[in-house]
Structure formats: C-alpha cells, structure tokens
Amino acid sequence: MSRIAVVPGSFDPVTLGHIDVIARAADLYDTLHVVVVHNPNKSALIPVEQRVMLIEKAIHAAGLPNNIVVASWSEGLLVDYCTQVGAKVVIKGIRNQADVTYETPMALVNRNLAGIETLFMLPEPGHAYVSSSLVRQVAALGGDVRPYVPHVVAEHLDAHAG
C-alpha cells in the first residue's frame, strides 16, 4: 500500500519555509502532492498556473526527490482531492500559535468529513517567521526577497515588479 500525502497551500509565492516542509515530507511518503489551492480570503499576486510552475522549478533546483507531484485544485474541498489521489494525510507547515489556531478547525473538519488526518510540521527556525504575505509586502515595497524565497521565485518577482 502506497503512502500518499498532500501539502496544500496558496503558495503565493512559495517560500524557503514551504520548500523545507515539502522536502522533509517527501522523505516520509511514497508520493507527495503539493497542491496550490484557491483561498477566497486572499487576493493572489501570482496566477495559479505560474505558482505551479514556480514550485516545480524550485523543487527541481533544490534537488528534491521525484516522488513529488505539483498540481492545483479548485474543484471543491481539499478532502475531495485527497480522496481522488488516495491520500490519507494532509501536511501543514505551522510557524506559530496563530497558525495552529487557524489550522486546527480545518484539520478537525477534514477528519470528520473524510477521515483525512492532518500532520503539523514545524519549519526550520530560520524560516519560522516568513510568510507568503510578508514576502509579497517586502516585494511590493521594493525590498530584497532573496533570503526568503527560492532563486526562481525571486527572479520571477523581480521580472514582474512595478
């Protein structure tokens, strides 16, 4: 039986913290789906298709294993995607108590709806304070985002600044 997990997120943009969690999760599962999901509470900086492409390039550049599938999902609930691909686990990166407070109700609902368990993973301490929103804000104000995102993402943001 194959162990399949899903790492969902808006990844707008993908950060080094995301890549850290993805890399460690890929070592734990036979197949890891990194899924760009639409968050109606956020306005996106980068279109979904470009986010998928940037994640794929960042994963490749980091030399991560080939058991990672990058996809997008907007067809319904995340548990529907999990069921479709046979995943029993959702992995969420948790940076702080606010993330735990936000993610816990969703984890409970996912388990109730479809028996999908949620695994919370902590990032490396150097990435624990970085969020995609912070990166977007730094980029919008002309700051250097290179310490926080994969090289390919920094290049993308530089090319689309202004």
C-alpha positions in Angstrom: 0.0 0.0 0.0 1.4 3.3 -1.1 1.7 6.1 1.5 0.3 9.3 -0.1 0.1 12.8 1.5 -0.9 16.2 0.4 0.7 19.6 1.2 -1.9 22.2 0.3 -1.4 26.0 0.2 -1.8 29.1 -1.7 2.0 29.3 -2.2 1.7 32.9 -3.4 4.7 32.8 -3.6 6.3 29.6 -2.5 8.9 30.4 0.2 12.0 28.6 1.5 9.9 27.5 4.5 7.5 25.8 2.2 10.3 24.1 0.4 11.8 22.9 3.7 8.4 21.3 4.8 8.0 19.8 1.3 11.5 18.3 1.3 11.0 16.7 4.8 7.5 15.5 3.9 8.8 13.9 0.7 11.1 11.8 2.7 8.2 10.4 4.8 5.8 9.5 2.0 5.9 7.4 -1.2 4.1 10.2 -3.1 3.7 13.8 -2.0 1.2 16.0 -3.7 1.9 19.7 -3.4 -1.4 21.3 -4.2 -2.0 25.0 -5.0 -5.5 25.8 -3.7 -7.6 28.9 -4.1 -8.1 30.8 -0.9 -11.1 33.1 -1.2 -9.8 35.2 1.7 -6.7 36.2 -0.2 -6.1 38.2 -3.4 -3.4 36.5 -5.4 -0.2 38.2 -6.6 0.8 35.3 -8.9 -1.7 33.4 -11.1 -2.2 29.7 -10.1 -0.6 28.3 -13.3 2.6 30.3 -12.6 2.6 29.3 -8.9 2.5 25.6 -10.0 5.4 26.2 -12.5 7.5 28.1 -9.8 7.0 25.3 -7.3 8.1 22.7 -9.9 11.2 24.7 -10.7 12.0 25.3 -7.1 11.7 21.6 -6.3 13.9 20.7 -9.2 16.5 23.3 -8.3 16.6 22.1 -4.7 17.3 18.5 -5.9 14.2 17.1 -4.2 13.2 13.5 -5.0 10.9 12.7 -7.9 8.1 11.5 -5.7 6.6 15.0 -5.7 3.5 15.8 -7.8 2.6 19.5 -8.1 -1.0 20.3 -9.0 -3.7 22.9 -8.5 -7.2 22.3 -7.1 -10.3 24.4 -7.3 -13.0 21.8 -7.9 -14.3 21.6 -4.3 -13.0 20.6 -0.9 -9.4 19.7 -0.3 -10.6 16.3 1.1 -12.1 15.6 -2.4 -8.7 16.0 -3.9 -7.2 13.8 -1.2 -9.8 11.1 -1.8 -9.2 11.3 -5.6 -5.5 10.7 -5.3 -5.7 8.2 -2.3 -4.1 10.4 0.3 -4.9 9.8 3.9 -2.8 12.7 5.3 -2.7 16.5 4.8 0.6 18.1 5.9 0.5 21.7 7.1 3.5 23.8 7.9 3.0 25.6 11.2 5.1 28.7 12.1 3.4 29.9 15.3 0.4 29.7 17.6 -1.7 31.7 15.2 -1.2 29.1 12.5 -2.3 26.4 15.0 -5.4 28.3 15.9 -6.3 28.8 12.2 -5.5 25.3 11.0 -7.0 23.2 13.9 -10.7 23.6 13.0 -9.9 22.7 9.3 -8.0 19.7 10.4 -10.9 18.5 12.6 -13.4 19.1 9.8 -11.2 17.2 7.3 -11.0 14.3 9.6 -14.8 14.4 10.2 -15.7 14.7 6.5 -13.4 12.1 5.0 -11.2 10.6 7.7 -8.2 12.6 6.5 -5.6 13.2 9.2 -3.6 16.4 9.4 0.1 16.4 10.3 1.5 19.7 11.5 5.2 20.2 10.7 7.4 23.0 12.0 9.8 24.7 9.6 13.5 25.2 10.3 13.7 28.0 12.8 15.3 30.4 10.3 12.1 30.2 8.2 9.6 30.3 11.0 8.8 34.0 10.7 8.4 34.1 6.9 5.0 34.0 5.3 4.0 34.5 1.7 2.1 37.6 2.7 5.3 39.1 4.2 7.2 38.2 1.1 4.5 39.9 -1.1 4.7 43.0 1.1 8.5 43.2 1.0 8.5 42.7 -2.8 5.8 45.4 -3.3 7.9 47.9 -1.4 11.0 47.1 -3.4 12.8 45.1 -0.8 15.1 42.1 -1.4 13.1 38.8 -1.0 16.1 36.6 -1.9 16.6 35.4 1.7 13.0 34.2 1.9 12.2 32.5 -1.4 13.8 30.1 -3.9 16.0 31.8 -6.5 13.5 31.2 -9.3 10.8 32.9 -7.3 13.0 36.0 -6.6 13.7 36.2 -10.3 10.0 36.0 -11.2 9.1 38.7 -8.7 11.9 40.9 -9.9 10.8 40.5 -13.5 7.2 41.3 -12.6 7.9 44.2 -10.2 6.3 47.5 -10.9 
